Amino acid sequence: MKQISGKELARIVERNGWRLLRVTGSHHIYGKSGSPVRLCVPIHGNRPIKTGLLRHLIKQAGISDSDI
């Protein structure tokens, strides 16, 4: 799995139907209608998201590895 930044993940999540609910500090909270899941994407400049967190967020969002 390639490393991506929080900004890139936020764009991917938005393309897949998630919308930005609020911003708390450097964390963007996304929600999707009909889903109780809330995604908390850390956006720290262009620093890459660590692999474990990236896998967790992708799994929660229902995004496949090929979409990244």
Sequence and secondary structure as in RCSB ss.txt:
>XXXX:A:sequence
MKQISGKELARIVERNGWRLLRVTGSHHIYGKSGSPVRLCVPIHGNRPIKTGLLRHLIKQAGISDSDI
>XXXX:A:secstr
    BHHHHHHHHHHTT EEEEEETTEEEEE TT   EEEEE  TT B  HHHHHHHHHHHT  GGG 
